[in-house]
Amino acid sequence: MVLGARPLIQNAMMNNQNYQTNVVLPRRWVRELDQRAVADYGIPSLILMENAGRGAADVLERLGINGPVVICCGKGNNAGDGLVIARHLDLRGYLVQIILAMPGEELTGDAAVNYQIAQRAQLPLIVLGENCSEELIASHLAGADWIVDALLGTGAQGEPRPPFDRIIRAINDAHRNGKKVLAVDLPSGLDCDSGRPSQTTIQADHTVTFAAIKPGLISETGRQFAGQLHLADIGIPRRLMREIQEEFKQESHVP
């Protein structure tokens, strides 16, 4: 979806007077932001993930859900965000289907915690595995009203490897056939700093990004893949956000 007359960025908070919507940070500084929120401010990383997933679920609900939501999850924290989204949508009474690219036992850290929660909550969950076919993936996407891309996060660089490349192609085929697609943090396959797409990159209608805007999402190329951009607050203290902004500006010699 090419951006038209709508504003480029919408804040995912209902009351956003006190939240900075114009913070743009590249990959390294977003990682620094998260690490210092945990180490210096004592915010558990699991809470940051919970806030991110709930914020994305809020955006989806405001956009309108009129059928099943299929959440495609990868292996890292992006997958954990997707699992949180699924839980919150299920809690609100929406039909959800989780598709894991790889076995859940390969998840680690906070993503593994949310996988265990999803299992105990008995959320519908399918594991594709490395050798899955595009036809099999397409069959799981066929009944979706929304497809959520929670495959690859900001740390991913280079061409998506199997089975992620096949899942991305299947999602894009479904998108061309009218399915709505929401990307979590950024479209899988897009470099978050440069906005350079891979050969297989998600074409999203909407992207919910967290804490700060990534420069690749607002680049001339990147915005064609991100669609409408929404910024979700994940609970980063304003003081820390100001500190990181100032340090980034000093390092980058930004006025």
C-alpha positions as a printed Julia matrix, in Angstrom:
255×3 Matrix{Float64}:
   0.0     0.0    0.0
   1.46    3.34  -1.05
   0.87    6.14   1.41
  -1.6     8.7    0.22
  -3.22   11.63   1.94
  -3.23   10.08   5.39
  -0.61   11.16   7.93
   2.56    9.1    7.81
   2.65    8.31  11.53
  -0.18    7.75  13.96
   0.42    7.37  17.67
  -0.96    4.15  19.08
  -1.94    5.78  22.36
  -5.42    7.19  22.81
  -4.07   10.1   24.86
  -0.77   11.17  23.37
  -0.23   14.73  24.54
   2.78   13.71  26.64
   4.33   11.15  24.31
   7.0    12.07  21.79
   5.91   10.91  18.36
   8.92   12.19  16.43
  11.74   10.14  17.97
  13.73    8.4   15.22
  16.4     5.95  16.34
  18.44    3.39  14.37
  18.91   -0.24  15.35
  21.83    0.2   17.73
  20.15    2.93  19.72
  16.84    1.12  19.96
  18.75   -1.82  21.44
  20.49    0.57  23.84
  17.13    2.03  24.82
  15.74   -1.39  25.72
  18.87   -2.49  27.57
  19.02    0.64  29.71
  15.32    0.51  30.5
  16.02   -2.92  32.0
  19.45   -2.32  33.56
  19.16    1.29  34.75
  15.42    1.66  35.41
  14.59   -1.85  36.57
  11.83   -2.44  34.02
  11.64   -6.19  33.29
  12.03   -6.93  29.6
   8.93   -9.12  29.83
   6.9    -6.01  30.67
   8.3    -4.19  27.64
   7.24   -7.12  25.45
   3.8    -7.21  27.07
   3.32   -3.5   26.44
   4.43   -3.88  22.83
   2.09   -6.76  22.08
  -0.86   -5.14  23.8
  -0.19   -1.88  21.94
  -0.25   -3.73  18.61
  -3.47   -5.5   19.59
  -5.0    -2.1   20.4
  -4.1    -0.83  16.94
  -5.61   -3.88  15.26
  -8.81   -3.51  17.23
  -9.14    0.18  16.3
  -8.55   -0.64  12.64
 -11.42   -3.12  12.81
 -11.37   -6.91  13.02
 -14.06   -8.75  11.08
 -12.79  -12.31  11.13
  -9.91  -14.53  12.22
  -6.48  -13.01  12.88
  -3.55  -15.22  11.86
  -0.33  -14.32  13.67
   2.84  -15.58  11.98
   5.71  -15.83  14.47
   9.43  -16.33  13.96
  12.1   -17.19  16.53
  13.14  -14.02  18.38
  11.51  -11.24  20.37
   9.31  -10.39  17.39
   7.72  -13.81  17.84
   7.17  -13.04  21.52
   5.38   -9.82  20.54
   3.17  -11.85  18.22
   2.29  -14.32  20.96
   1.29  -11.45  23.26
  -0.89  -10.01  20.46
  -2.62  -13.37  20.06
  -3.32  -13.64  23.79
  -4.8   -10.14  24.06
  -6.98  -10.59  20.98
  -8.22  -13.93  22.3
  -8.98  -12.27  25.64
 -11.13   -9.73  23.78
 -13.11  -12.44  22.05
 -11.49  -12.47  18.6
 -10.63  -15.65  16.73
  -6.87  -16.1   16.54
  -4.53  -18.62  14.95
  -0.83  -18.68  15.81
   1.53  -19.99  13.15
   5.05  -20.72  14.39
   7.75  -20.88  11.75
   9.81  -23.21  13.93
   9.09  -25.4   16.99
   8.27  -23.37  20.08
  10.97  -25.2   22.02
  13.54  -23.22  19.99
  12.28  -19.93  21.43
  14.33  -18.38  24.23
  13.97  -15.68  26.87
  10.78  -13.65  26.98
   9.5   -15.19  23.75
   9.74  -18.65  25.36
   7.78  -17.4   28.39
   4.99  -16.16  26.14
   5.02  -19.41  24.19
   4.48  -21.31  27.44
   1.61  -18.96  28.34
   0.03  -19.48  24.91
   0.26  -23.24  25.35
  -1.3   -23.18  28.82
  -4.04  -20.86  27.56
  -4.65  -23.43  24.79
  -4.47  -20.84  22.04
  -4.73  -22.4   18.55
  -1.16  -23.01  17.42
   0.39  -24.58  14.33
   4.1   -25.29  13.77
   5.26  -25.14  10.15
   8.88  -26.31  10.35
  11.81  -25.63   8.07
  10.56  -27.73   5.15
   7.01  -26.39   4.92
   5.63  -25.63   1.46
   4.12  -22.34   0.32
   0.92  -24.24  -0.47
   0.66  -25.43   3.15
   1.28  -21.92   4.45
  -1.32  -20.49   2.07
  -3.91  -22.96   3.33
  -3.47  -21.64   6.87
  -3.81  -18.04   5.72
  -6.88  -18.57   3.56
  -9.53  -17.79   6.18
  -7.82  -14.75   7.72
  -9.28  -11.27   7.96
  -5.9    -9.99   9.17
  -2.44  -11.54   8.87
   0.09  -10.36  11.45
   3.76  -10.45  10.47
   5.77  -11.19  13.63
   8.51  -13.1   11.84
  11.69  -10.99  11.85
  12.54   -8.01  14.05
  14.91   -5.06  13.93
  17.96   -7.26  14.5
  17.46   -9.19  11.26
  19.81   -8.34   8.4
  20.32   -9.85   4.97
  18.04  -12.11   3.0
  15.41  -14.07   4.98
  16.33  -17.76   5.12
  13.99  -20.76   4.89
  11.3   -21.1    5.98
  10.91  -17.34   6.47
  11.31  -16.56   2.77
   8.48  -18.96   1.89
   6.22  -17.61   4.64
   6.82  -14.04   3.44
   5.98  -14.99  -0.16
   2.8   -16.74   1.0
   1.75  -13.7    3.05
   2.38  -11.39   0.09
   0.35  -13.66  -2.19
  -2.5   -13.5    0.33
  -2.12   -9.71   0.48
  -2.45   -9.47  -3.29
  -5.65  -11.48  -2.96
  -7.15   -8.99  -0.54
  -5.94  -10.09   2.91
  -5.0    -7.25   5.27
  -1.48   -7.36   6.69
  -0.1    -5.73   9.84
   3.66   -5.84  10.48
   5.04   -5.92  14.02
   7.83   -3.34  14.54
   8.78   -3.5   10.86
   7.92   -5.55   7.77
  10.0    -8.73   7.75
  12.79   -8.49   5.19
  13.13   -4.69   5.45
  16.33   -3.26   6.91
  15.26   -1.02   9.79
  18.13    1.44   9.31
  18.41    1.84   5.54
  14.89    0.9    4.46
  16.45   -1.44   1.9
  14.12   -4.38   1.12
  15.26   -7.96   0.69
  14.18  -10.01  -2.29
  11.42  -11.33  -0.05
   9.95   -8.5    2.06
   6.51   -8.22   3.62
   4.15   -5.78   1.93
   2.13   -4.44   4.85
  -0.97   -2.29   4.99
  -0.03   -1.13   8.49
   3.08   -1.33  10.67
   3.1    -0.92  14.46
   6.57    0.08  15.6
   7.6     0.34  19.22
   9.11    3.12  21.38
  10.8     4.97  18.51
  10.48    5.22  14.75
  13.14    3.33  12.84
  14.67    5.37  10.0
  14.12    2.66   7.42
  10.36    2.84   7.94
  10.19    6.47   6.82
  12.7     6.21   3.99
  11.34    6.64   0.48
  11.62    2.91  -0.19
  10.73    1.62   3.23
   7.43    3.43   3.52
   6.17    1.61   0.45
   6.47   -1.66   2.4
   5.41   -0.35   5.83
   2.1     1.19   4.76
   0.44    3.28   7.46
   2.84    3.64  10.38
   1.69    3.54  14.01
   3.94    4.26  17.0
   3.18    2.33  20.2
   4.36    3.36  23.65
   5.92    0.43  25.55
   6.56    2.24  28.84
  10.05    3.67  28.27
  10.54    6.5   30.81
  10.6     9.93  29.21
  13.87   10.78  30.97
  15.58    7.77  29.39
  14.15    8.63  25.98
  15.6    12.15  26.26
  18.98   10.77  27.36
  19.15    8.39  24.41
  18.06   11.08  21.95
  20.76   13.44  23.2
  23.49   10.8   23.05
  22.42    9.76  19.55
  22.49   13.37  18.37
  25.95   13.92  19.83
  27.32   10.77  18.23
  25.69   11.54  14.89
  26.44   15.28  15.0
  22.75   15.99  14.51
  21.85   19.62  15.34
